[in-house]
Amino acid sequence: MIPLTRRAALTLGVAATMALSACSSATNGGSSSSGGGEVVIAGTYPVDSIDPGGPQGGGTGPQMVEQQLFSRLVRTKTDGSVEGDLATSWKSDATAKTWTFTLRKGVKFSDGKELKAADVADSFKRFIDLKGTNAANFPDYTMTAPSDDTVVLTASKPDAAIPRKLAVFFVLPSGVGANDTAFFDKPVGTGPFKLDKFSPNEIVLVPNPQYYGGAPKVTKVTIKKMPELAARLTALRTGEADVVWGIPDDQLPEVQKDSTLNVQIVQSSAVYTMWFNSSTPALKDAAVRRALWEAVDFPTIIKKLYPQTGSLSDSVVSKQTLGYVAQTPVKYDPVAAKAALTAAGFDFGTKLRLQFANAEFQQFNQAVVSDLQKIGVQVDLLQKEQAVFTKDLLALNWDINFQQLSNPMLDAANTVGRLYPCAAKRNGYCNPALDKLISQAAASTDEQERVKLYGEAEKIIWDDAVGMFPMAVKYAYAWNKRLSGFTPDPNGLPDFSKLQVNS
């Protein structure tokens, strides 16, 4: 999945707002009892695609919609554990290369057709063939359907993280073509909702009466593009919007005073991640990359900008992630940083390109640029539209790349295992010793051993300063007390299927 900035998707990107219509006739249909009602989600980003296999399908915005329309074999819960969705049970062979999933009986698509194992296997093949960002978790993996209620996933190498990895694999009916845009105009799925309307600025969902878990009790969910923070918070205060997440720290005190709102801050799976492009001549030396990290006063920046929703990160991944191991903090020392750069022969005439997407990250990145300039390092700060950012990210058309990397699988296999091997070619860094540790961690069925190995891999990434990993992110949620069934999600992907509007 494209590590789409999670604050870019939440406070940033994901700062999608969830809301109820202000007037009671729209919210409750005039009823004074719970159930029914229309819910409006005011989001920061347009959702350009809801094809989970497409190039944009792994972003936070698209995933927020996809999980309402399509089911998965398994999904992660808010506590980080894995539960079945279309699968009721699963097991691996002794090598962790072959995984067998037993499907839930009686599941139907929204058009009334019964789900078969062939639908799952065909969806997986399409998912792999399209080579989207999430497909990179399954290199040369195949899936077969030996019976109508069983699918078998065969990995090219031992992979103990398969169940968690499948949390980003969505099932479509058989027969959907690689570029079948017509299907996604009126998609058929097994999720709790159906698509009623789709445009870049507004998406309307209605309950799926065929949903195996029971149709949602709300009558409609509308996802509206509302990119301006001021507009989102105004809508929250007036009652036009009843749920917001990704609330910035400077706005939180006012929201917390409102007696009509529930406010909760939850630790997320996201870490601010600033990769260095190690293939750039100026950044090939780990000593240079490390010195640049030392030159930025991240503790002060975080304390100033994110006193409630940020904390200094001590690892490549979040504490909720399986594989998290704390690393030795990098101390802010601009004098030592400049001396190290000089000793390494760094050319202070070089201008580095720092790219990011979404305005919510601008102030943070400006502070980083300011600290680097204090020791004579020149940086061009480049804010790019999401599509351009993603294209340039994959093409390594940058020197420093800022992302809010989230991990909906809550497994280091999705970040450390997917983004840092030599074959990934995601940041210009290649280390055979790191590759070996990642392969060993992926193959181990012993969770304690996996954590140990991932910790050793994270130490290499940290010590070699493949990037800077400054901040662990918390998400601030606020929702109107008229809304029940809402649970803040650590990935910024809340489940809408349990929502109810109360008078």
FIPALUM-683808 format. One record per residue (C-alpha): residue in one letter; x, y, z. Coordinates in Angstrom, 3 decimals. Layout:
FIPALUM-683808
  res         x         y         z
    a         X         Y         Z
...
This chain:
FIPALUM-683808
  res         x         y         z
    m     0.000     0.000     0.000
    i     1.259     3.342    -0.832
    p     2.376     4.715     2.415
    l     0.155     7.565     1.906
    t     0.722     9.964     4.652
    r    -1.531     9.090     7.349
    r    -1.806    12.528     8.641
    a    -2.216    13.254     5.004
    a    -5.144    11.066     5.195
    l    -6.223    12.076     8.597
    t    -4.963    15.197    10.168
    l    -3.598    15.709     6.926
    g    -4.937    13.651     4.330
    v    -7.102    11.485     6.228
    a    -8.432    14.297     8.172
    a   -11.650    13.205     6.721
    t   -14.580    14.453     8.668
    m   -17.522    12.396     9.512
    a   -20.735    14.153     9.992
    l   -24.436    14.119    10.298
    s   -26.751    16.369     8.431
    a   -27.683    19.360    10.555
    c   -31.453    19.311    10.169
    s   -33.423    16.588    11.893
    s   -35.453    15.814     8.805
    a   -32.282    14.787     7.010
    t   -30.488    13.273     9.962
    n   -33.325    11.299    11.432
    g   -35.895    11.492     8.740
    g   -37.996    13.330    11.324
    s   -37.892    10.357    13.686
    s   -37.114    10.705    17.411
    s   -35.817     7.149    17.765
    s   -32.408     5.692    16.993
    g   -31.694     4.048    13.659
    g   -32.005     5.479    10.184
    g   -30.661     8.889     9.399
    e   -28.138    10.217     6.942
    v   -24.451    10.496     7.803
    v   -22.109    12.858     5.989
    i   -18.350    12.300     5.914
    a   -16.545    15.485     4.949
    g   -13.157    14.382     3.658
    t    -9.976    16.239     2.845
    y    -9.230    14.426    -0.380
    p   -11.137    13.567    -3.490
    v   -11.319     9.818    -4.012
    d   -10.268     9.451    -7.624
    s   -10.563     5.669    -7.732
    i   -12.266     2.897    -5.770
    d   -10.470     0.119    -7.648
    p    -8.525    -1.653    -4.869
    g    -6.126    -3.103    -7.438
    g    -5.437     0.161    -9.235
    p    -2.467     2.486    -8.746
    q    -4.428     4.805    -6.424
    g    -6.410     2.058    -4.705
    g    -4.026     1.681    -1.779
    g    -4.362     5.251    -0.537
    t    -6.162     6.061     2.689
    g    -9.055     7.853     1.003
    p    -9.795     5.029    -1.453
    q    -9.410     2.375     1.272
    m   -11.914     4.212     3.441
    v   -14.494     3.733     0.685
    e   -13.351     0.299    -0.494
    q   -13.813    -1.288     2.921
    q   -17.459    -0.155     2.892
    l   -18.149    -1.746    -0.524
    f   -15.948    -4.835    -0.634
    s   -15.067    -7.509     1.896
    r   -11.676    -9.053     2.646
    l   -10.662   -12.524     3.691
    v    -9.519   -11.088     7.029
    r    -9.286    -7.655     8.632
    t    -7.426    -6.086    11.529
    k    -9.343    -4.954    14.603
    t    -8.739    -1.706    16.463
    d    -6.718    -3.612    19.081
    g    -4.347    -4.909    16.394
    s    -5.609    -8.494    16.319
    v    -6.846   -10.226    13.159
    e   -10.413   -11.433    12.641
    g   -12.171   -13.198     9.816
    d   -14.264   -11.354     7.273
    l   -15.070   -13.636     4.338
    a   -12.874   -16.317     5.915
    t   -13.990   -18.093     9.075
    s   -10.689   -19.907     9.644
    w    -7.217   -20.204     8.178
    k    -4.074   -22.236     8.695
    s    -0.634   -22.681     7.175
    d     1.528   -25.686     6.515
    a     4.721   -26.230     8.502
    t     6.749   -24.061     6.114
    a     4.372   -21.064     6.212
    k     4.326   -21.139     2.402
    t     0.879   -22.637     1.877
    w    -2.138   -21.056     3.549
    t    -5.674   -22.478     3.441
    f    -8.714   -20.277     4.082
    t   -12.223   -21.617     4.723
    l   -14.929   -19.233     3.494
    r   -18.044   -18.096     5.306
    k   -21.155   -19.851     4.007
    g   -24.124   -18.018     2.537
    v   -22.335   -14.774     1.620
    k   -23.950   -12.926    -1.277
    f   -22.863   -10.057    -3.456
    s   -25.025    -6.954    -3.489
    d   -26.675    -8.179    -6.714
    g   -27.814   -11.379    -4.950
    k   -25.216   -13.701    -6.486
    e   -23.624   -16.132    -4.044
    l   -19.927   -15.697    -3.317
    k   -17.752   -18.610    -4.460
    a   -14.094   -19.363    -3.875
    a   -13.459   -18.693    -7.570
    d   -14.420   -15.053    -6.994
    v   -11.736   -14.772    -4.336
    a    -9.053   -16.502    -6.415
    d    -9.883   -14.456    -9.529
    s    -9.788   -11.237    -7.489
    f    -6.365   -12.136    -6.175
    k    -5.051   -12.821    -9.689
    r    -6.379    -9.459   -10.886
    f    -4.882    -7.787    -7.816
    i    -1.452    -9.257    -8.581
    d    -1.647    -8.682   -12.354
    l    -2.405    -4.971   -11.899
    k     0.784    -4.591    -9.839
    g    -0.626    -1.944    -7.528
    t     1.372    -0.858    -4.524
    n    -0.252    -3.372    -2.178
    a     0.494    -6.231    -4.572
    a     4.162    -5.835    -3.686
    n     3.383    -7.726    -0.481
    f     2.775   -10.876    -2.544
    p     5.706   -11.376    -4.958
    d     4.947   -14.311    -7.270
    y     2.215   -15.591    -4.917
    t    -0.731   -17.524    -6.365
    m    -4.220   -18.410    -5.144
    t    -6.377   -21.372    -6.179
    a    -9.932   -22.481    -5.357
    p    -9.949   -26.268    -4.788
    s   -13.617   -26.104    -3.708
    d   -16.420   -23.555    -3.540
    d   -15.680   -22.741     0.098
    t   -11.870   -23.006     0.196
    v    -9.015   -20.968    -1.237
    v    -5.323   -21.800    -0.990
    l    -2.638   -19.122    -1.170
    t     0.819   -20.379    -2.109
    a     3.735   -18.084    -1.373
    s     7.015   -18.062    -3.267
    k     8.827   -18.180     0.070
    p     7.879   -18.750     3.724
    d     5.652   -15.900     4.884
    a     4.206   -15.917     8.397
    a     2.590   -12.492     7.898
    i     0.098   -13.640     5.254
    p    -3.080   -13.139     7.348
    r    -2.176    -9.552     8.229
    k    -1.033    -8.769     4.696
    l    -4.426    -9.842     3.351
    a    -6.064    -7.022     5.304
    v    -5.570    -4.859     2.174
    f    -6.869    -7.427    -0.339
    f   -10.500    -6.792    -1.362
    v   -12.706    -9.340    -3.125
    l   -14.607    -8.561    -6.342
    p   -16.836   -10.825    -8.441
    s   -15.145   -12.993   -11.071
    g   -14.878   -11.459   -14.508
    v   -13.869    -7.893   -13.629
    g   -11.291    -6.871   -16.224
    a    -7.981    -5.191   -15.531
    n    -9.238    -1.822   -16.749
    d   -12.961    -2.320   -16.240
    t   -13.935     1.247   -15.354
    a   -17.604     0.507   -16.074
    f   -17.700    -1.997   -13.198
    f   -16.577     0.639   -10.697
    d   -19.284     3.034   -11.872
    k   -21.783     0.620   -10.277
    p   -19.659    -1.907    -8.390
    v   -20.960    -5.150    -6.941
    g   -19.501    -6.181    -3.600
    t   -20.116    -8.082    -0.374
    g   -19.457    -5.149     1.967
    p   -22.012    -3.400     4.192
    f   -22.805    -0.671     1.646
    k   -23.569    -0.212    -2.048
    l   -22.446     2.696    -4.213
    d   -25.258     5.098    -5.087
    k   -23.202     7.957    -6.524
    f   -19.551     8.525    -7.338
    s   -17.698    11.709    -8.267
    p   -14.391    13.227    -7.139
    n   -16.255    15.597    -4.828
    e   -19.024    13.381    -3.473
    i   -19.593     9.692    -2.880
    v   -22.930     8.379    -1.668
    l   -23.295     4.960    -0.041
    v   -26.526     3.169     0.813
    p   -27.001    -0.012     2.894
    n   -26.437    -3.367     1.232
    p   -29.422    -5.561     2.235
    q   -27.420    -8.643     1.213
    y   -24.599    -7.961     3.679
    y   -23.875   -11.085     5.724
    g   -23.503    -9.020     8.900
    g   -26.882    -7.335     8.475
    a   -27.622    -4.124     6.605
    p   -26.403    -0.920     8.321
    k   -29.083     1.028    10.195
    v   -28.323     4.417     8.650
    t   -30.124     5.194     5.412
    k   -27.270     6.926     3.642
    v   -23.589     7.793     4.056
    t   -22.277    10.697     1.992
    i   -18.552    11.319     1.692
    k   -17.952    14.924     0.642
    k   -14.705    16.578    -0.245
    m   -14.077    19.354     2.279
    p   -10.366    20.183     2.021
    e   -10.319    23.346     4.125
    l    -9.729    22.731     7.829
    a   -11.673    25.840     8.834
    a   -14.694    24.609     6.903
    r   -14.542    21.185     8.538
    l   -14.371    22.592    12.045
    t   -17.118    25.113    11.341
    a   -19.312    22.279    10.091
    l   -18.535    20.352    13.268
    r   -19.482    23.263    15.516
    t   -22.711    24.036    13.654
    g   -23.858    20.414    13.594
    e   -23.615    20.064     9.830
    a   -20.723    17.737    10.522
    d   -20.844    15.429    13.496
    v   -17.557    13.583    13.302
    v   -14.096    14.867    12.525
    w   -10.727    13.206    12.862
    g    -7.252    14.554    12.303
    i    -7.979    17.675    14.356
    p    -4.787    19.751    14.655
    d    -3.430    20.563    18.090
    d    -4.049    24.294    17.923
    q    -7.777    23.625    17.384
    l    -8.196    20.832    19.927
    p    -8.774    22.911    23.098
    e   -11.790    24.635    21.573
    v   -13.262    21.342    20.392
    q   -12.660    19.718    23.791
    k   -14.742    22.441    25.458
    d   -17.847    21.571    23.413
    s   -20.239    19.576    25.633
    t   -22.120    18.218    22.602
    l   -19.073    16.318    21.362
    n   -17.150    13.214    22.318
    v   -13.403    13.776    21.888
    q   -10.832    11.000    21.911
    i    -7.128    10.943    21.000
    v    -5.822     7.533    19.930
    q    -2.326     6.326    19.146
    s    -2.143     5.545    15.465
    s    -0.022     3.156    13.428
    a     1.524     6.107    11.598
    v     5.074     7.428    11.799
    y     6.351    10.573    10.116
    t     8.958     9.185     7.733
    m    11.479    11.249     5.754
    w    13.438     9.000     3.414
    f    16.764    10.043     1.972
    n    17.342     9.034    -1.643
    s    20.521     7.011    -1.177
    s    21.021     6.858    -4.948
    t    21.560    10.642    -5.002
    p    25.339    11.241    -5.048
    a    25.158    13.779    -2.225
    l    23.305    11.306     0.008
    k    25.092     8.008    -0.662
    d    27.163     8.257     2.528
    a    25.361     7.108     5.691
    a    27.453     9.619     7.664
    v    25.939    12.446     5.610
    r    22.398    11.176     6.086
    r    22.957    10.755     9.822
    a    24.373    14.273    10.112
    l    21.339    15.761     8.369
    w    19.129    13.986    10.927
    e    21.226    15.418    13.784
    a    20.764    18.910    12.346
    v    16.982    19.022    12.873
    d    15.524    19.852    16.288
    f    12.611    17.435    16.056
    p    11.793    17.460    19.823
    t    11.162    21.216    19.725
    i     9.275    21.098    16.418
    i     6.970    18.365    17.726
    k     6.420    20.090    21.078
    k     5.496    23.307    19.300
    l     3.288    21.921    16.531
    y     1.886    18.679    17.991
    p     1.811    18.858    21.820
    q    -1.149    16.448    22.036
    t    -1.040    14.426    18.828
    g     2.681    13.869    18.374
    s     5.576    12.305    20.249
    l     9.190    11.679    19.347
    s     9.433     8.349    17.536
    d    11.969     5.778    18.690
    s    11.586     3.293    15.829
    v    10.922     2.862    12.145
    v     7.445     1.510    12.978
    s     4.790     2.343    15.582
    k     4.558     0.683    18.978
    q     1.338    -1.132    17.940
    t     3.137    -2.842    15.077
    l     4.242    -6.449    15.399
    g     8.011    -6.158    15.030
    y     8.450    -2.859    16.879
    v    11.754    -2.533    18.752
    a    12.916     0.760    20.293
    q    16.100     2.315    18.914
    t    18.612     4.789    20.372
    p    17.315     8.343    19.831
    v    19.235    10.623    17.482
    k    20.320    13.646    19.504
    y    19.896    17.144    18.071
    d    23.382    18.601    17.675
    p    23.776    21.120    14.820
    v    27.452    21.783    15.578
    a    28.342    18.090    15.377
    a    26.120    17.735    12.309
    k    27.936    20.455    10.357
    a    31.327    19.052    11.395
    a    30.293    15.560    10.244
    l    29.089    16.888     6.896
    t    32.359    18.769     6.396
    a    34.399    15.696     7.314
    a    32.391    13.603     4.849
    g    33.116    16.070     2.041
    f    29.499    17.195     1.655
    d    29.095    19.913    -0.984
    f    27.170    22.716     0.711
    g    26.455    24.146    -2.731
    t    24.155    21.172    -3.411
    k    20.449    21.977    -3.263
    l    18.329    19.070    -1.956
    r    14.723    18.562    -3.065
    l    12.294    17.789    -0.219
    q     8.906    16.687    -1.544
    f     5.620    16.257     0.295
    a     1.908    16.223    -0.476
    n    -0.961    17.991     1.298
    a    -0.937    21.375     2.995
    e    -1.228    20.002     6.544
    f     2.424    18.952     6.348
    q     3.742    22.285     5.133
    q     4.514    23.858     8.510
    f     6.366    20.776     9.743
    n     8.485    20.552     6.610
    q     9.196    24.279     6.653
    a    10.597    23.854    10.155
    v    12.826    21.009     8.934
    v    14.105    23.130     6.032
    s    14.773    26.040     8.386
    d    16.929    23.916    10.706
    l    18.919    22.478     7.781
    q    19.525    25.946     6.395
    k    20.950    27.034     9.757
    i    23.953    24.758     9.139
    g    24.271    25.777     5.490
    v    22.321    22.955     3.808
    q    20.173    24.284     0.964
    v    16.742    22.708     0.445
    d    13.949    23.295    -2.063
    l    10.612    22.528    -0.399
    l     8.257    21.078    -3.017
    q     4.555    20.550    -2.287
    k     3.023    18.338    -4.969
    e    -0.439    17.154    -5.866
    q    -0.990    13.600    -4.679
    a    -0.832    11.987    -8.129
    v     2.399    13.813    -8.993
    f     3.853    13.070    -5.571
    t     3.152     9.348    -5.985
    k     4.584     9.239    -9.487
    d     7.758    11.032    -8.416
    l     8.013     8.911    -5.268
    l     8.146     5.698    -7.267
    a    10.514     7.244    -9.843
    l    12.903     8.399    -7.063
    n    12.517    11.948    -8.382
    w    13.403    13.542    -5.026
    d    16.224    13.786    -2.508
    i    14.182    13.794     0.709
    n    10.657    12.388     0.708
    f     8.167    13.134     3.483
    q     5.301    10.725     4.146
    q     3.068     9.868     7.026
    l     3.531     6.112     6.806
    s     0.690     4.169     8.321
    n     0.414     0.426     8.635
    p    -3.155    -0.949     8.568
    m    -1.742    -4.484     8.778
    l     0.077    -3.633    12.048
    d     2.904    -5.910    10.979
    a     6.478    -4.857    10.170
    a     6.268    -7.046     7.064
    n     4.187    -4.300     5.451
    t     6.762    -1.564     5.979
    v    10.186    -2.941     6.866
    g     9.593    -6.085     4.797
    r     8.092    -4.352     1.777
    l     9.837    -0.995     1.487
    y    13.463    -1.568     2.476
    p    14.780    -4.661     0.612
    c    17.098    -4.015    -2.339
    a    14.467    -5.329    -4.763
    a    11.903    -2.748    -3.590
    k    13.890     0.161    -5.078
    r    11.890     2.602    -2.986
    n    14.618     4.815    -1.530
    g    17.847     3.992    -3.368
    y    19.161     1.986    -0.416
    c    20.437    -1.574    -0.716
    n    21.980    -3.716     2.019
    p    22.288    -7.520     1.623
    a    22.578    -7.946     5.405
    l    19.254    -6.166     5.816
    d    17.673    -8.324     3.099
    k    18.779   -11.459     4.934
    l    17.207   -10.332     8.223
    i    13.956    -9.396     6.477
    s    13.766   -12.807     4.780
    q    14.415   -14.597     8.075
    a    11.744   -12.557     9.854
    a     9.198   -13.261     7.137
    a     9.840   -17.014     7.305
    s     9.635   -17.429    11.073
    t     6.357   -18.670    12.555
    d     7.603   -17.768    16.047
    e     6.322   -14.259    16.806
    q     9.037   -13.539    19.362
    e    11.682   -14.515    16.822
    r    10.019   -12.319    14.199
    v    10.076    -9.335    16.554
    k    13.758    -9.932    17.333
    l    14.727   -10.160    13.672
    y    12.684    -7.142    12.645
    g    14.281    -5.232    15.520
    e    17.730    -6.034    14.129
    a    16.576    -4.923    10.671
    e    15.177    -1.689    12.110
    k    18.510    -0.987    13.804
    i    20.274    -1.133    10.427
    i    17.697     1.185     8.856
    w    17.919     3.544    11.842
    d    21.708     3.581    12.194
    d    22.291     3.947     8.440
    a    19.733     6.770     8.398
    v    17.903     5.389     5.398
    g    15.521     8.103     6.460
    m    14.606    10.257     9.437
    f    11.791     8.895    11.603
    p    10.880    11.867    13.766
    m     7.330    11.476    15.036
    a     4.792     8.895    16.177
    v     1.302    10.165    15.329
    k    -1.910    10.216    17.346
    y    -5.303    10.920    15.778
    a    -7.757    13.273    17.448
    y   -11.396    12.310    16.840
    a   -14.480    14.307    17.740
    w   -18.042    13.191    17.110
    n   -21.490    14.457    17.985
    k   -23.098    12.665    20.905
    r   -26.166    12.005    18.746
    l   -24.087     9.468    16.870
    s   -23.699     5.976    18.326
    g   -21.764     2.995    17.032
    f   -18.712     5.073    16.173
    t   -15.304     3.673    17.175
    p   -12.097     5.667    16.546
    d    -9.714     3.650    14.423
    p    -5.901     3.759    14.827
    n    -5.480     3.608    11.052
    g    -7.911     6.394    10.248
    l   -10.235     3.866     8.613
    p   -13.322     3.725    10.823
    d   -16.101     1.230    10.174
    f   -19.357     2.958     9.171
    s   -21.515    -0.189     9.275
    k   -22.413     0.164    12.990
    l   -23.394     3.832    12.899
    q   -26.753     4.979    14.217
    v   -28.261     8.439    14.548
    n   -30.071     9.080    17.828
    s   -32.496    11.895    18.463
